[in-house]
Amino acid sequence: MNYIPRLMTLPKGSFFLFGPRGTGKSTWLSNLFPKALKIDLLDQELGRKLLARPERLIEFTNSLQSGEVCIVDEIQRVPDLIPVIHSLIEQKKGIQFILTGSSSRKLRRTLGDLLGGRALLRRMHPFMACELKNNFSISEALKYGLIPMIWQSSDREERVKGYVSTYLREEVQAEGLVRQIADFARFMEVASFSHGSLWVSTHIARESQVKRQTVDNYLKILEDLLIAFTLPVFTRRAKRSLISHCKFYYFDVGVFRGLRPRGPLDKEAELEGPALEGLVAQHLQSWVSSQREDHKLYFWRTSTKIEVDFVVYGSRGFWALEVKRGSNVSKADLKGLQAFKTEYPEATCLLLYGGKEECSIEGIRCISVEQFIKKMHPQESLDSSL
């Protein structure tokens, strides 16, 4: 398997690197730090020893000199190691600790100590199109997603099918996160119908046959395991009445496609719209999380159902983006962006569509969604994608 470099800025000091399984955290770090001391907490014997006595980490790192690196993989398996690492960092021995994790659920109480100026947080996402360069195919990405472990597999379809099953077995069931694994599996399927749509807990609860409070807890588990995220409504300086529901996405379009049940009455075209919107969402999420300045990703929807798919707001700019699958653009497609532009004339409004030609309709720029995500670079402004 060929190594594909990731476009991430490397912090100078100790840091956390969070990301879902298979996004390439260990591969990236192994290539950057081939001589680092690696402590893999998925190793059952090593994990058992450190779980019993976390202070053993001091013995493991005694031989390290200033400037050397210690990588602790899957730190959520032994969260009691964090106070020990905190102490070692405070001793100013010059050792760089890099802690990877695929879940933040068990770390909430201890993250604050290291994040208080002592350790930074970075996130590893699926591939961005610009990382794959000429190997990127939007049709393949919409089918199988961009999780490195799946994208670089010789059998992407089978890997997609097994990915969620692995999460259910090794993260949800093994860690005892839910009492009824069958209920949670059904919930994940039902949630796939909300990918790219408003999240309404009462509807999800009814379809999943569980209580609303259970659905709220299940959603939190998905977010903690980093396999889903929600977008809040953009409300700054709002003049119109806005809705209060968030919008839901699985973190990768391949996960969405793998979870979405299909039968004789389901048409492929019904999946293409949410899949394309989800592909844009995961690219924007990657871009936002890679910015040194604070940026946030939102959507916009009024109580009268006028909507813009994405709003990016931060010190580097203010953008509103609508995604349309069709290869042609009509004036009706611009309704949401025009309403947003009226309320926020400072915003750059863009329609991303399935065609190839760039055009401008009533002052709204319309560009190819494929070209937009190909040009999107984590170290550059979104304007560089235009």
MARTI-283239 format. One line per 5 residues: number of its first residue (from 1); their letters; for each residue x, z, y of C-alpha. Coordinates in steps of 0.001 Angstrom, whole numbers, plus 500000, padded with zeros to 6 digits. Layout:
N
NUM	A	X Z Y | ...
# end
This chain:
386
1	MNYIP	500000 500000 500000 | 501511 498928 503337 | 501751 501561 506033 | 499718 500693 509137 | 500969 502581 512238
6	RLMTL	498364 504588 514133 | 498087 504492 517919 | 498171 508197 518628 | 500206 510117 521179 | 502361 512729 519458
11	PKGSF	502319 516195 521101 | 505703 517836 521667 | 504722 521285 520458 | 502665 522626 517568 | 499240 521085 517085
16	FLFGP	496181 520773 514887 | 495318 517378 513431 | 491705 517232 512295 | 489991 514308 510652 | 487689 513468 507752
21	RGTGK	489165 512870 504325 | 490880 509556 503828 | 491574 508876 507511 | 495326 508930 506925 | 496468 512267 508380
26	STWLS	499057 512973 505659 | 500248 509358 505529 | 500801 509263 509289 | 502689 512557 509330 | 504806 511670 506286
31	NLFPK	505994 508526 508040 | 506732 510337 511296 | 508338 513406 509725 | 509829 512412 506347 | 512095 515503 506283
36	ALKID	509458 518056 507274 | 508663 521064 505135 | 505245 520252 503683 | 502877 522938 502448 | 499945 521325 500671
41	LLDQE	497091 523783 500278 | 495309 521390 497909 | 497998 522434 495422 | 496018 525101 493577 | 498972 527311 492638
46	LGRKL	500521 527227 496097 | 497125 527760 497683 | 496482 530756 495422 | 499804 532387 496363 | 499230 531998 500090
51	LARPE	495594 533053 499813 | 496724 536280 498132 | 499532 536924 500614 | 499496 534715 503748 | 502694 536376 504989
56	RLIEF	504565 534491 502245 | 504613 531600 504710 | 507356 533487 506592 | 509561 533296 503496 | 508870 529570 503089
61	TNSLQ	509878 528829 506688 | 512910 531142 506955 | 515339 528284 506325 | 513928 526088 509106 | 515986 525649 512261
66	SGEVC	514892 525033 515824 | 513499 521513 516192 | 512423 521224 512553 | 508844 520656 511440 | 506486 522457 509062
71	IVDEI	503316 520592 508037 | 500486 522656 506551 | 497913 520368 504950 | 494214 521390 504743 | 494619 524613 506716
76	QRVPD	490903 525418 506304 | 491671 526310 502658 | 493617 529398 503790 | 492501 530215 507356 | 494332 533569 507208
81	LIPVI	497563 531596 507618 | 496743 530917 511263 | 497585 534444 512560 | 500898 534222 510670 | 501665 530838 512252
86	HSLIE	500580 532215 515621 | 503150 535011 515214 | 505906 532561 514244 | 505171 530389 517285 | 505248 533465 519547
91	QKKGI	508727 534307 518206 | 509923 531076 519883 | 512080 529928 516989 | 511533 526330 518040 | 509721 525318 514831
96	QFILT	506954 522755 515280 | 503905 523544 513161 | 501457 520745 512420 | 498242 521918 510793 | 495894 519350 509283
101	GSSSR	492279 519912 508320 | 489167 518058 507215 | 486780 520840 508258 | 486570 523223 511193 | 483862 525416 509675
106	KLRRT	486094 528301 508572 | 488428 528104 511545 | 486192 528819 514535 | 487297 532440 514888 | 491023 531705 514641
111	LGDLL	491392 528357 516428 | 491234 529954 519869 | 494480 531881 519453 | 496589 528796 518898 | 494619 526531 521195
116	GGRAL	495128 528882 524129 | 498090 526828 525363 | 500110 527331 522189 | 498818 524538 519990 | 496963 521369 520833
121	LRRMH	494127 519638 519054 | 494273 516012 517953 | 491725 514058 515932 | 492347 511325 513395 | 489580 508756 513230
126	PFMAC	489043 505643 511115 | 491125 502622 512021 | 490509 500990 515372 | 490418 497206 515400 | 493535 497076 517594
131	ELKNN	495500 498993 514937 | 494639 496407 512297 | 495426 493510 514661 | 494967 490155 512888 | 493862 491893 509690
136	FSISE	490692 493137 511342 | 487476 491471 510202 | 484237 492531 511833 | 482195 491328 508852 | 484306 493446 506474
141	ALKYG	484203 496415 508848 | 480407 496246 509002 | 480221 496219 505186 | 482789 498820 504217 | 483758 500662 507389
146	LIPMI	487276 501410 508595 | 488317 504559 506725 | 491980 503805 505839 | 491657 505014 502244 | 488756 502573 501725
151	WQSSD	489968 499701 503923 | 493311 499526 502079 | 491720 499777 498639 | 491525 496802 496284 | 487919 497771 495483
156	REERV	486284 498759 498746 | 482746 498759 497416 | 483510 501315 494697 | 485499 503463 497100 | 482588 503560 499546
161	KGYVS	480236 504676 496769 | 482605 507418 495623 | 483513 508708 499076 | 480349 510690 499756 | 480194 511953 496172
166	TYLRE	483701 513346 496592 | 482679 515157 499775 | 479628 516652 498084 | 481650 517817 495095 | 484916 518977 496704
171	EVQAE	483816 520173 500125 | 480139 521116 500079 | 479686 522323 496510 | 483156 523751 495900 | 483098 525722 499154
176	GLVRQ	479551 526962 498578 | 478337 525625 501932 | 474760 525143 500715 | 472660 526806 498048 | 470932 523669 496817
181	IADFA	473302 520706 496583 | 470428 518379 495591 | 468572 519237 498818 | 471692 518519 500848 | 472301 515196 499085
186	RFMEV	468705 514169 499804 | 469112 515268 503420 | 472202 513057 503822 | 470247 510053 502590 | 467346 510772 504925
191	ASFSH	469765 511271 507825 | 471113 507743 507261 | 467800 506405 508627 | 468602 508191 511920 | 472048 506593 512259
196	GSLWV	472098 505216 515801 | 468722 506788 516569 | 467277 509950 518072 | 467707 513054 515946 | 464340 514750 515469
201	STHIA	464739 517751 513170 | 461046 518054 512336 | 460944 514457 511064 | 464129 514905 509038 | 462808 518155 507562
206	RESQV	459568 516533 506467 | 461303 513608 504788 | 463976 515856 503225 | 461363 518371 501998 | 463203 521348 503494
211	KRQTV	462591 523698 506423 | 463525 522694 509946 | 465997 525594 510197 | 467660 524282 507044 | 467980 520822 508606
216	DNYLK	469614 522319 511703 | 472102 524141 509465 | 472763 520993 507424 | 473462 519010 510602 | 475973 521643 511679
221	ILEDL	477685 521343 508291 | 477966 517567 508694 | 479547 518051 512127 | 481892 520780 510879 | 483007 518533 508019
226	LIAFT	483636 515826 510638 | 481513 513228 508838 | 478860 512987 511551 | 478575 513467 515299 | 475809 513610 517884
231	LPVFT	475666 512337 521450 | 473912 514250 524230 | 471846 512608 526960 | 473699 511817 530182 | 471977 513964 532814
236	RRAKR	474300 514048 535836 | 472451 513537 539105 | 469372 512536 537126 | 466395 511316 539140 | 464236 510241 536223
241	SLISH	462661 512384 533534 | 464947 512280 530500 | 464464 513186 526860 | 466183 516215 525316 | 466945 514917 521804
246	CKFYY	470487 513941 520856 | 471518 510741 519102 | 473033 510808 515596 | 475834 508832 513944 | 477830 509058 510761
251	FDVGV	481503 508895 511691 | 482076 505585 509926 | 479790 502615 509334 | 480888 502452 505680 | 479586 505985 505104
256	FRGLR	476273 504982 506698 | 476018 501892 504499 | 476948 503889 501404 | 474282 506522 502059 | 471435 504287 503198
261	PRGPL	469055 503741 500240 | 468069 500144 499629 | 465343 498591 497498 | 463452 495332 497027 | 461586 495789 500329
266	DKEAE	464697 496578 502389 | 466153 493668 504317 | 469856 493356 505098 | 468984 492529 508715 | 467495 496021 509104
271	LEGPA	470943 497524 508508 | 472926 495152 510715 | 471743 496551 514055 | 472517 500240 513307 | 475775 499201 511604
276	LEGLV	477004 497252 514634 | 476004 500016 517034 | 477734 502537 514778 | 480926 500459 514735 | 480999 500502 518537
281	AQHLQ	480191 504236 518528 | 483137 505123 516277 | 485516 503039 518409 | 484310 504745 521592 | 484577 508147 519911
286	SWVSS	488186 507351 518939 | 488983 506212 522467 | 487426 509272 524106 | 489217 511757 521848 | 492594 510099 522475
291	QREDH	492440 510472 526265 | 494608 513108 527900 | 492080 513457 530698 | 488675 514857 529839 | 486139 512158 528907
296	KLYFW	482768 512452 527254 | 480553 510060 525318 | 476806 510144 525979 | 473714 507966 525769 | 470855 507621 528260
301	RTSTK	467125 507541 527589 | 464216 508262 529871 | 460901 509785 528873 | 459452 506282 529308 | 461852 504989 526591
306	IEVDF	464240 503063 528835 | 467592 503434 527090 | 471305 502647 527292 | 473207 502995 524016 | 476425 504537 525383
311	VVYGS	477681 506147 528563 | 481387 506990 528903 | 482164 509346 531760 | 485533 510715 532812 | 488387 510609 535288
316	RGFWA	489466 507104 534210 | 486079 505542 534759 | 482330 505426 534307 | 480840 502868 531924 | 477394 502120 530525
321	LEVKR	477235 499929 527410 | 474349 498345 525544 | 474857 496775 522098 | 472774 493837 520854 | 473234 492141 517494
326	GSNVS	471829 488755 518504 | 474019 485812 519471 | 471892 485094 522554 | 471035 487289 525538 | 467656 487511 527245
331	KADLK	466644 489304 530432 | 464688 491806 528335 | 467994 492916 526759 | 469223 494003 530194 | 466305 496283 531094
336	GLQAF	468074 499547 530265 | 471337 498616 531991 | 469530 497455 535125 | 467635 500741 535344 | 470868 502669 534838
341	KTEYP	472670 500585 537475 | 469903 501337 539966 | 470378 505056 539415 | 474172 504944 539056 | 475597 502042 541090
346	EATCL	479096 503461 540518 | 478955 502607 536798 | 480413 499487 535180 | 477546 498104 533099 | 478252 495927 530063
351	LLYGG	476156 494211 527446 | 477998 493752 524143 | 476401 491103 521980 | 476958 489069 518846 | 477780 485816 520640
356	KEECS	481177 484439 521590 | 480789 483332 525200 | 481164 485611 528210 | 478495 485334 530874 | 476857 487262 533714
361	IEGIR	473096 487662 534014 | 471653 489243 537164 | 474919 491026 537835 | 475339 492412 534301 | 478427 491251 532440
366	CISVE	477745 490113 528851 | 480705 489901 526469 | 481407 489541 522766 | 481185 492872 520959 | 483896 491717 518543
371	QFIKK	486330 490882 521343 | 485526 494132 523125 | 486437 496370 520190 | 489494 494242 519346 | 490872 494784 522854
376	MHPQE	489992 498476 523030 | 493263 500459 523044 | 493462 504272 522980 | 496231 504421 525600 | 494554 502039 528047
381	SLDSS	491434 502077 530211 | 488239 500655 528779 | 488528 498020 531493 | 491371 496512 529439 | 488745 495539 526834
386	L	487012 493264 529341
# end
